[in-house]
Amino acid sequence: MRKVSFAINISLDGVCDHTLFNPNPEIHEYFTEVMNEVDLIFFGRIMYQLMFPYWANVARDKSGTYDENKFAEKITSISRVVVSRSLTTSDENTRIVRANPAEELLQLKQLPGKTISVDSISMLPELIAAGLIDEFKLMIHPVILGNGRRLLDTGNLQEKLDLKLIETINFKSGCVALHYLKK
């Protein structure tokens, strides 16, 4: 059975809005390495529309820094599933699913392949409750943002989820990557 990984940038106060962080080469390099293990990204609509077409344009035009271009090439080469009731079109490498994200992810998890990366805050509680997330890779940024979309809202989880820390990476920027497995 395939592994399902949830990786995200997050502030010290739990905010996960990618537009509020200052990316740097070491962070892009880290996430490019994370994506080397992945052959399918499972998006919610909001994150999909934030990431695409932005990274597709960077990959096509080579308009970013060296590390941004490498990340763009990697992420755009990976097949994608986006869960959305309202999205009407997507690129050729993306399939739209209209309902039942946990059921869809369970079916995908049972197929052969590499890691599936989940990139959706809104579906996270449902996917955790269904027991589908095997690992968490959190990139903690040394900033307190005060407001914005949080990783989990109060009351979103039915029960606590115990995790085991298996890796910590400290970056020059003050960011810390934490890698946890579900116990």
N, C-alpha and C positions, 0 to 999 in steps of 0.2 A: 504494500500500500504506500502511496506517495505521502511525503511529508508536506504539511501546510504550515507556512511561516507568515507571521505578521510583523512587518518592519515599518518603522515610522520615525520621523523627527518629532521631538517633543521638548517643551520648555520645562524648567524646574517646577512650574506650577501646573503642569499637565495639559498645556495648550498644544494642539497639533495642527495649527494652521501653517502650511508650508510657505505661504506668502510672507510670513512674519519673521522668517529666519534668514540669516546671511550665509548663503552657501559658500564653500571654499573648496579648493582642490582636494584636500584630504577627505572631506565628506563625500564628494563625488566619487573619488577613488574607492572609498569603502563601499558605497552603494553599488558601484559597478561590480565589485567583487561579490557582493551579496547576490546580484542578479546573474552571475556566472553559474550559480547553482539552480537557477529557476528556468523552467520552460513554459510556464503559464502564469499570467497575472490575473487575479480575480478582483475586479474593480467595482466599486459603487459608482453611480453616475457623477457625483460631485468631484470625486478624486480623478475619475477618468477625464472629465472636461477640464480639470486643472492641469493635468499632465499632457493631454493630447488636444490640440495639435502642437502645443508648444515644443515638446521634445522631438516630434516628427519634423518640425521645421528646422530645429537646430541640427538634427542628423542630416537632413537633406542639404542645407545651406552651409554646413560647417561654420555656423555663426557664433559658436561659443568658444570658451577657452579650450585648451587641449583636453582637460579632464571632463569638462561639460560635453564636448563632442564625443568622447569615448562612452560616457554614460548614455548620451542620446542614441548612439549607434546600438548599444546593448539593449536598452529598454524598448526601442522600436522594433528590434528583431524578434522579440518574444511575443508569442501568441497571447491574446487577451480575451477575457470574458467580462462584459460589463452588465451589471444588474440594474435595470431601469425600466420603469413603466412609461416614462415620457420621452426618452431618447428615440429618435426616429432613424438616424443614420450613424454609421461608424465607418472606420477605415477598413481596408481589406483584411487586416490581421486581427480584427475584433469581431466577436459574436455577441449579440445582445440577448440577454435572458430577461424575461418579463416578471417572473415570480419565483417563489420558493428558493431563495439563495442557499439555505442550508442543504436542501435536498440536491440541488445542482452541484454544490461543492462536494458533497459526499460521493456522488457519482463520479465526478472528476478525480477525486482522491483515490478511487478504486482502480483507475486506469493506470497502465504503465507510464512511467516518465520520471522526470526530475521533480524538484520541489515546486509547489504551487505557492505563489506569494499573494497574500490577501492585502488589498489596499483600500480599505473602507472603514471609516469610524462608525458610520451609521449601522452597518451590519455586524459589527464586532460582538455586541452582546449576544445576538442570536447565534452566531457561529461558535462562540465560547460555550454557550448553554448546550449546543448540540455536540460538544466535545470534538470539534473539528480543527481547532488551532493547536498545533503541536509545539510550536516555539514562538518566542517573541524576541525581536531584535529592536531595541529602543536606542535611538541616538539622542541622548540628553544634551540639550544646548544650555550653556551657562547664562540663561536669561530668564527673568520673571516677566511675563507679559501682562498679567492682570485680567485679561479677558480674551475671549476667542473660543473656538470649538475645543472641547476637552476630550481626552481619550475615552473616558467613560463618565456619564452623568450619574448622579446619586440615584440609586435604585435600579440601575440598568442590569445588574447581575443578580441572578436568582440565588446564587451561593458563591462563596469565595473560591478563588482559583489559586491553589498553591503551585509555586514555580520553583525551579532549581536553577541558580545562577551557574552557568558553565564557562562564561568568558567575559572579561572586562577589557576594553581597549581605551586607553587615554590618548587624546589627540592634543597637539600643540595649541589648538584654538581654545582649549578648555572643554571641548565636547567629550562626552564619554559614551562609548557604545557598550550596551549591556545585552548579553545573549542569555536568554532563559529558556529552559525546557519545561513543559508541563510535567508535573510529578505523576 
